[in-house]
């Protein structure tokens, strides 16, 4: 395993247990954009009361910190979608896990996710439109130009994958059209 191997540490167990997930955040930005270092992976899981115990068994307690099954079930029960972390004990690498809940953008993303081969496995990555929308939201919350840089690089490298109609629809629904125009005119240094 190469260090840091976020895919091997966090995605391989999800694939083995067939737990639906999407990679988003910084790792998705790297996949669609240009390489940058990240010590964590952001995941959206479609977790249920039936699959929560399988998730717990996928990450061995001696190798990972994962909340107890009872906590996972509480997070699953949160309508907007819960949140928790999985931490690899030896490396301190982390997965920030967000649950799909009843969020319509998550539901759309799971229907439009992409399977991409990486090494010996295929991984599930959130669609480009989802990653861009979330980056716009993160920029609005934090004001960090890092998110604008990520957007600019994703558009430069993977812009041909963009479904413009879907993007326009989500921008309108979420009131992000002005932020989108700002991001599209951003020039990374």
Backbone as CSV, one residue per row, in Angstrom:
resi,resn,N_x,N_y,N_z,CA_x,CA_y,CA_z,C_x,C_y,C_z
1,UNK,0.850,-1.182,0.000,0.000,0.000,0.000,0.888,1.235,0.000
2,UNK,0.609,2.145,-0.903,1.354,3.396,-0.923,0.778,4.327,0.131
3,UNK,1.619,5.196,0.657,1.151,6.113,1.691,1.048,7.504,1.097
4,UNK,0.008,8.231,1.262,-1.250,7.753,1.831,-2.135,7.110,0.755
5,UNK,-2.704,5.981,1.057,-3.546,5.247,0.120,-4.993,5.319,0.592
6,UNK,-5.613,6.456,0.352,-6.987,6.662,0.795,-7.943,5.674,0.145
7,UNK,-7.694,5.331,-1.111,-8.565,4.382,-1.813,-8.455,3.004,-1.169
8,UNK,-7.239,2.537,-0.969,-7.045,1.215,-0.358,-7.590,1.132,1.059
9,UNK,-7.396,2.204,1.821,-7.829,2.194,3.221,-9.338,2.311,3.388
10,UNK,-9.981,3.146,2.589,-11.389,3.454,2.845,-12.361,2.954,1.770
11,UNK,-11.928,2.874,0.529,-12.851,2.479,-0.535,-12.899,0.969,-0.704
12,UNK,-11.758,0.307,-0.655,-11.748,-1.155,-0.827,-12.715,-1.854,0.130
13,UNK,-12.762,-1.480,1.432,-13.730,-2.142,2.318,-15.189,-1.884,1.924
14,UNK,-15.483,-0.678,1.426,-16.849,-0.377,0.983,-17.209,-1.205,-0.242
15,UNK,-16.258,-1.361,-1.150,-16.483,-2.185,-2.336,-16.706,-3.643,-1.937
16,UNK,-15.892,-4.148,-1.020,-16.025,-5.537,-0.577,-17.401,-5.792,0.022
17,UNK,-17.878,-4.858,0.830,-19.183,-5.014,1.498,-20.360,-4.531,0.644
18,UNK,-20.051,-4.009,-0.560,-21.084,-3.512,-1.484,-21.989,-2.467,-0.843
19,UNK,-21.353,-1.534,-0.135,-22.073,-0.416,0.474,-22.014,0.756,-0.501
20,UNK,-23.173,1.257,-0.949,-23.172,2.348,-1.933,-22.524,3.622,-1.365
21,UNK,-21.607,4.175,-2.143,-20.874,5.371,-1.721,-20.550,6.210,-2.947
22,UNK,-20.203,7.450,-2.701,-19.647,8.334,-3.724,-18.471,9.088,-3.111
23,UNK,-17.395,9.170,-3.854,-16.256,9.996,-3.448,-16.558,11.421,-3.896
24,UNK,-16.337,12.369,-3.012,-16.566,13.772,-3.330,-15.426,14.593,-2.716
25,UNK,-15.613,15.873,-2.552,-14.627,16.724,-1.884,-13.294,16.798,-2.619
26,UNK,-12.218,16.877,-1.836,-10.880,17.077,-2.379,-10.413,15.963,-3.292
27,UNK,-10.729,14.708,-2.953,-10.293,13.595,-3.802,-11.012,13.660,-5.149
28,UNK,-12.309,13.964,-5.145,-13.031,14.119,-6.407,-12.464,15.303,-7.201
29,UNK,-12.076,16.371,-6.506,-11.460,17.515,-7.179,-10.165,17.117,-7.872
30,UNK,-9.409,16.230,-7.241,-8.168,15.735,-7.837,-8.494,14.864,-9.056
31,UNK,-9.510,14.025,-8.947,-9.891,13.151,-10.064,-10.335,13.973,-11.266
32,UNK,-11.149,15.001,-11.032,-11.662,15.829,-12.124,-10.758,17.002,-12.467
33,UNK,-9.850,17.350,-11.549,-9.013,18.528,-11.736,-7.549,18.170,-11.751
34,UNK,-6.753,18.935,-10.998,-5.328,18.650,-10.997,-4.888,18.184,-9.617
35,UNK,-3.797,17.421,-9.567,-3.361,16.822,-8.307,-3.021,17.854,-7.240
36,UNK,-3.455,17.549,-6.033,-3.040,18.287,-4.841,-3.114,17.297,-3.693
37,UNK,-2.368,17.557,-2.656,-2.306,16.633,-1.533,-3.523,16.792,-0.636
38,UNK,-4.058,15.672,-0.185,-5.127,15.684,0.810,-4.929,14.500,1.737
39,UNK,-5.185,14.709,3.020,-5.016,13.640,4.002,-6.349,13.021,4.427
40,UNK,-7.414,13.398,3.726,-8.692,12.784,4.058,-9.481,12.555,2.783
41,UNK,-10.546,11.823,2.907,-11.421,11.545,1.784,-12.846,11.821,2.242
42,UNK,-13.592,12.544,1.422,-14.993,12.838,1.723,-15.853,11.834,0.972
43,UNK,-16.778,11.225,1.711,-17.650,10.203,1.142,-19.096,10.502,1.470
44,UNK,-19.973,10.213,0.530,-21.401,10.190,0.805,-21.795,8.722,0.743
45,UNK,-22.404,8.228,1.818,-22.852,6.838,1.855,-24.362,6.781,1.825
46,UNK,-24.867,5.801,1.114,-26.290,5.500,1.138,-26.442,4.351,2.132
47,UNK,-26.429,4.708,3.395,-26.419,3.730,4.483,-27.829,3.568,5.034
48,UNK,-28.162,2.360,5.423,-29.481,2.066,5.996,-29.296,1.296,7.294
49,UNK,-30.392,1.056,7.982,-30.307,0.260,9.213,-29.804,-1.144,8.902
50,UNK,-30.079,-1.643,7.695,-29.622,-2.980,7.315,-28.134,-3.013,6.987
51,UNK,-27.600,-1.932,6.413,-26.195,-1.944,5.992,-25.237,-1.380,7.041
52,UNK,-25.752,-0.698,8.062,-24.869,-0.130,9.100,-24.006,-1.198,9.779
53,UNK,-24.558,-2.358,10.167,-23.687,-3.381,10.763,-22.610,-3.894,9.796
54,UNK,-22.940,-3.960,8.507,-21.931,-4.379,7.517,-20.815,-3.351,7.422
55,UNK,-21.178,-2.067,7.534,-20.157,-1.021,7.521,-19.224,-1.203,8.712
56,UNK,-19.796,-1.437,9.877,-18.984,-1.616,11.084,-18.040,-2.802,10.946
57,UNK,-18.505,-3.876,10.350,-17.642,-5.057,10.206,-16.599,-4.881,9.113
58,UNK,-16.822,-3.950,8.184,-15.876,-3.723,7.086,-14.580,-3.070,7.566
59,UNK,-14.649,-2.346,8.676,-13.500,-1.616,9.191,-13.114,-2.188,10.557
60,UNK,-12.112,-3.053,10.560,-11.693,-3.772,11.767,-11.357,-2.797,12.893
61,UNK,-11.891,-3.077,14.072,-11.741,-2.188,15.224,-10.282,-1.963,15.613
62,UNK,-9.421,-2.949,15.416,-8.014,-2.763,15.774,-7.271,-1.867,14.783
63,UNK,-7.825,-1.681,13.588,-7.164,-0.865,12.575,-7.828,0.496,12.355
64,UNK,-9.125,0.617,12.722,-9.882,1.836,12.450,-10.683,2.267,13.665
65,UNK,-10.833,3.571,13.789,-11.851,4.093,14.688,-13.108,4.286,13.845
66,UNK,-14.214,3.754,14.319,-15.523,3.929,13.701,-16.520,3.989,14.844
67,UNK,-17.467,4.903,14.798,-18.442,4.947,15.890,-19.151,3.596,16.039
68,UNK,-19.639,3.300,17.239,-20.378,2.045,17.448,-21.623,1.986,16.561
69,UNK,-22.093,0.778,16.302,-23.256,0.572,15.437,-24.445,1.393,15.922
70,UNK,-24.629,1.513,17.225,-25.757,2.282,17.760,-25.689,3.746,17.317
71,UNK,-24.498,4.299,17.288,-24.311,5.683,16.837,-24.552,5.767,15.327
72,UNK,-24.053,4.791,14.584,-24.298,4.771,13.142,-25.793,4.763,12.855
73,UNK,-26.552,3.981,13.617,-28.005,3.903,13.425,-28.682,5.238,13.745
74,UNK,-28.186,5.938,14.768,-28.712,7.276,15.069,-28.449,8.231,13.909
75,UNK,-27.263,8.144,13.328,-26.920,9.015,12.199,-27.767,8.675,10.972
76,UNK,-28.022,7.387,10.740,-28.876,6.964,9.629,-30.278,7.547,9.786
77,UNK,-30.754,7.653,11.018,-32.118,8.118,11.285,-32.290,9.624,11.061
78,UNK,-31.217,10.378,10.942,-31.321,11.827,10.724,-31.812,12.075,9.293
79,UNK,-32.979,12.699,9.170,-33.590,12.911,7.848,-32.684,13.658,6.877
80,UNK,-32.048,14.766,7.316,-31.206,15.459,6.338,-29.908,14.703,6.034
81,UNK,-29.629,13.650,6.785,-28.402,12.879,6.600,-27.418,13.146,7.715
82,UNK,-26.940,12.106,8.313,-25.991,12.224,9.420,-24.562,12.371,8.932
83,UNK,-23.649,12.375,9.906,-22.229,12.571,9.624,-21.418,11.866,10.693
84,UNK,-20.288,11.277,10.297,-19.329,10.698,11.237,-17.999,10.537,10.515
85,UNK,-16.976,10.159,11.263,-15.641,9.941,10.697,-15.229,8.496,10.870
86,UNK,-14.398,8.046,9.957,-13.679,6.774,10.091,-12.206,7.159,10.056
87,UNK,-11.436,6.705,11.032,-10.027,7.083,11.123,-9.169,5.830,11.129
88,UNK,-8.171,5.802,10.256,-7.221,4.699,10.236,-6.199,4.952,11.349
89,UNK,-6.112,4.024,12.270,-5.319,4.239,13.488,-3.819,4.411,13.217
90,UNK,-3.240,3.649,12.310,-1.794,3.717,12.084,-1.343,4.980,11.362
91,UNK,-2.172,5.514,10.477,-1.761,6.657,9.664,-2.452,7.958,10.054
92,UNK,-3.544,7.871,10.826,-4.403,9.003,11.174,-5.110,9.585,9.948
93,UNK,-5.098,8.858,8.822,-5.879,9.287,7.666,-7.350,9.115,8.004
94,UNK,-8.183,9.980,7.421,-9.582,10.049,7.842,-10.525,10.056,6.643
95,UNK,-11.672,9.423,6.835,-12.792,9.547,5.904,-13.864,10.360,6.611
96,UNK,-14.250,11.473,5.999,-15.386,12.254,6.481,-16.605,11.694,5.764
97,UNK,-17.506,11.100,6.521,-18.643,10.393,5.947,-19.913,11.198,6.174
98,UNK,-20.612,11.457,5.069,-21.898,12.142,5.101,-22.930,11.151,4.575
99,UNK,-24.058,11.060,5.249,-25.084,10.122,4.827,-26.075,10.811,3.902
100,UNK,-26.574,10.076,2.930,-27.413,10.667,1.885,-28.717,11.228,2.418
101,UNK,-29.307,10.600,3.433,-30.544,11.116,4.008,-31.584,11.383,2.942
102,UNK,-32.348,12.459,3.121,-33.394,12.798,2.150,-32.993,13.969,1.247
103,UNK,-31.712,14.239,1.130,-31.194,15.328,0.307,-31.384,14.985,-1.178
104,UNK,-32.165,15.791,-1.923,-32.402,15.478,-3.338,-31.133,15.545,-4.201
105,UNK,-30.165,16.390,-3.823,-28.914,16.443,-4.583,-28.146,15.139,-4.412
106,UNK,-28.140,14.588,-3.195,-27.493,13.289,-2.988,-28.168,12.216,-3.822
107,UNK,-29.503,12.193,-3.815,-30.240,11.184,-4.590,-29.882,11.296,-6.073
108,UNK,-29.831,12.532,-6.589,-29.469,12.743,-7.985,-28.040,12.255,-8.248
109,UNK,-27.132,12.569,-7.335,-25.728,12.187,-7.513,-25.566,10.672,-7.561
110,UNK,-26.295,9.945,-6.715,-26.178,8.490,-6.739,-26.669,7.920,-8.069
111,UNK,-27.654,8.547,-8.679,-28.153,8.084,-9.984,-27.179,8.409,-11.114
112,UNK,-26.338,9.417,-10.919,-25.460,9.883,-11.989,-23.974,9.723,-11.676
113,UNK,-23.642,8.974,-10.646,-22.240,8.765,-10.287,-21.477,8.054,-11.394
114,UNK,-20.168,8.126,-11.315,-19.297,7.509,-12.320,-18.455,6.423,-11.675
115,UNK,-18.264,5.337,-12.398,-17.342,4.275,-11.976,-16.045,4.467,-12.745
116,UNK,-14.940,4.559,-12.000,-13.641,4.837,-12.597,-12.655,3.768,-12.123
117,UNK,-11.917,3.145,-13.044,-10.916,2.161,-12.615,-9.715,2.848,-11.966
118,UNK,-9.316,2.312,-10.828,-8.119,2.778,-10.128,-7.399,1.531,-9.630
119,UNK,-6.243,1.256,-10.201,-5.514,0.059,-9.810,-6.343,-1.183,-10.101
120,UNK,-6.536,-1.992,-9.070,-7.244,-3.263,-9.217,-8.746,-3.165,-9.000
121,UNK,-9.258,-1.977,-8.663,-10.696,-1.864,-8.396,-11.297,-0.710,-9.190
122,UNK,-12.622,-0.689,-9.228,-13.342,0.455,-9.749,-13.914,1.206,-8.563
123,UNK,-13.884,2.519,-8.648,-14.399,3.344,-7.561,-15.588,4.158,-8.048
124,UNK,-16.437,4.565,-7.118,-17.611,5.385,-7.436,-17.323,6.828,-7.070
125,UNK,-17.411,7.690,-8.063,-17.125,9.112,-7.870,-18.402,9.906,-8.151
126,UNK,-18.663,10.889,-7.316,-19.815,11.767,-7.537,-19.676,12.423,-8.901
127,UNK,-20.796,12.693,-9.561,-20.711,13.366,-10.862,-20.093,14.755,-10.722
128,UNK,-19.482,15.199,-11.791,-18.800,16.491,-11.800,-19.716,17.613,-11.318
129,UNK,-20.976,17.608,-11.755,-21.915,18.667,-11.384,-22.090,18.736,-9.862
130,UNK,-22.201,17.567,-9.220,-22.349,17.507,-7.761,-21.119,18.109,-7.075
131,UNK,-19.938,17.706,-7.529,-18.696,18.190,-6.912,-18.593,19.707,-7.065
132,UNK,-18.936,20.213,-8.242,-18.892,21.662,-8.467,-19.890,22.396,-7.569
133,UNK,-21.116,21.879,-7.476,-22.146,22.500,-6.627,-21.674,22.550,-5.177
134,UNK,-21.166,21.426,-4.674,-20.706,21.406,-3.273,-19.537,22.369,-3.067
135,UNK,-18.624,22.444,-4.027,-17.508,23.390,-3.913,-18.023,24.831,-3.875
136,UNK,-19.047,25.136,-4.666,-19.656,26.469,-4.613,-20.242,26.741,-3.230
137,UNK,-20.918,25.748,-2.663,-21.496,25.910,-1.328,-20.402,26.087,-0.272
138,UNK,-19.325,25.311,-0.371,-18.226,25.438,0.592,-17.575,26.813,0.484
139,UNK,-17.429,27.304,-0.757,-16.859,28.640,-0.935,-17.763,29.692,-0.286
140,UNK,-19.062,29.559,-0.474,-20.003,30.526,0.115,-19.903,30.512,1.638
141,UNK,-19.690,29.333,2.230,-19.596,29.230,3.696,-18.262,29.729,4.233
142,UNK,-17.181,29.437,3.506,-15.848,29.724,4.041,-15.181,30.947,3.434
143,UNK,-15.550,31.280,2.208,-14.873,32.363,1.511,-13.506,31.984,0.976
144,UNK,-13.126,30.709,1.124,-11.802,30.261,0.708,-11.682,30.181,-0.814
145,UNK,-10.646,30.815,-1.345,-10.385,30.744,-2.773,-9.940,29.358,-3.211
146,UNK,-9.554,28.499,-2.277,-9.161,27.129,-2.627,-10.290,26.436,-3.386
147,UNK,-11.539,26.685,-2.965,-12.678,26.056,-3.634,-12.842,26.608,-5.049
148,UNK,-12.623,27.911,-5.225,-12.696,28.501,-6.559,-11.585,27.957,-7.453
149,UNK,-10.405,27.770,-6.887,-9.295,27.190,-7.645,-9.650,25.776,-8.074
150,UNK,-10.191,24.981,-7.156,-10.596,23.610,-7.496,-11.619,23.615,-8.633
151,UNK,-12.600,24.504,-8.543,-13.628,24.593,-9.593,-12.987,24.945,-10.932
152,UNK,-12.119,25.957,-10.931,-11.466,26.381,-12.177,-10.665,25.240,-12.797
153,UNK,-9.948,24.497,-11.981,-9.132,23.402,-12.503,-10.003,22.242,-12.993
154,UNK,-11.091,21.953,-12.283,-11.990,20.894,-12.757,-12.607,21.273,-14.096
155,UNK,-13.012,22.526,-14.242,-13.587,22.970,-15.516,-12.548,22.928,-16.633
156,UNK,-11.325,23.295,-16.320,-10.254,23.298,-17.328,-9.949,21.871,-17.797
157,UNK,-9.902,20.935,-16.857,-9.465,19.577,-17.181,-10.630,18.661,-17.575
158,UNK,-11.784,18.811,-16.936,-12.903,17.888,-17.164,-14.177,18.578,-17.619
159,UNK,-14.069,19.819,-18.037,-15.246,20.583,-18.430,-16.084,19.931,-19.516
160,UNK,-15.445,19.091,-20.347,-16.188,18.423,-21.409,-17.164,17.379,-20.860
161,UNK,-17.016,16.989,-19.601,-17.937,16.037,-18.968,-19.186,16.709,-18.406
162,UNK,-19.171,18.027,-18.340,-20.234,18.773,-17.671,-21.560,18.673,-18.427
163,UNK,-22.600,18.279,-17.700,-23.967,18.291,-18.229,-24.519,19.678,-17.897
164,UNK,-24.510,20.559,-18.882,-24.878,21.960,-18.657,-26.322,22.112,-18.206
165,UNK,-27.226,21.307,-18.751,-28.640,21.401,-18.354,-28.811,21.012,-16.890
166,UNK,-28.173,19.932,-16.466,-28.267,19.510,-15.064,-27.628,20.556,-14.149
167,UNK,-26.487,21.097,-14.568,-25.804,22.108,-13.762,-26.687,23.340,-13.602
168,UNK,-27.259,23.809,-14.704,-28.133,24.987,-14.646,-29.341,24.738,-13.743
169,UNK,-29.890,23.535,-13.818,-31.038,23.184,-12.987,-30.685,23.265,-11.502
170,UNK,-29.565,22.661,-11.107,-29.159,22.675,-9.690,-28.756,24.073,-9.236
171,UNK,-28.081,24.817,-10.094,-27.710,26.196,-9.740,-28.963,27.017,-9.455
172,UNK,-29.971,26.857,-10.277,-31.229,27.583,-10.092,-31.944,27.139,-8.823
173,UNK,-32.045,25.835,-8.629,-32.736,25.296,-7.436,-32.091,25.758,-6.145
174,UNK,-30.764,25.836,-6.149,-30.024,26.139,-4.923,-29.609,27.607,-4.814
175,UNK,-30.006,28.419,-5.773,-29.686,29.845,-5.721,-28.203,30.135,-5.831
176,UNK,-27.500,29.390,-6.671,-26.055,29.533,-6.777,-25.589,30.087,-8.120
177,UNK,-26.485,30.639,-8.911,-26.111,31.118,-10.250,-25.064,32.222,-10.203
178,UNK,-25.210,33.163,-9.287,-24.228,34.259,-9.181,-22.870,33.722,-8.731
179,UNK,-22.879,32.800,-7.777,-21.625,32.190,-7.317,-20.952,31.420,-8.452
180,UNK,-21.746,30.776,-9.297,-21.226,30.043,-10.441,-20.523,30.990,-11.413
181,UNK,-21.119,32.129,-11.673,-20.495,33.104,-12.568,-19.173,33.592,-11.993
182,UNK,-19.138,33.828,-10.693,-17.894,34.237,-10.041,-16.844,33.145,-10.192
183,UNK,-17.233,31.891,-9.961,-16.283,30.779,-10.041,-15.766,30.590,-11.469
184,UNK,-16.632,30.733,-12.424,-16.227,30.526,-13.823,-15.249,31.586,-14.300
185,UNK,-15.266,32.766,-13.683,-14.329,33.813,-14.099,-13.064,33.837,-13.241
186,UNK,-12.962,32.931,-12.267,-11.804,32.902,-11.382,-10.583,32.392,-12.145
187,UNK,-9.465,33.089,-11.977,-8.205,32.700,-12.611,-7.257,32.198,-11.532
188,UNK,-6.996,30.880,-11.520,-6.055,30.360,-10.510,-4.634,30.842,-10.786
189,UNK,-3.897,31.109,-9.723,-2.520,31.601,-9.900,-1.561,30.452,-10.003
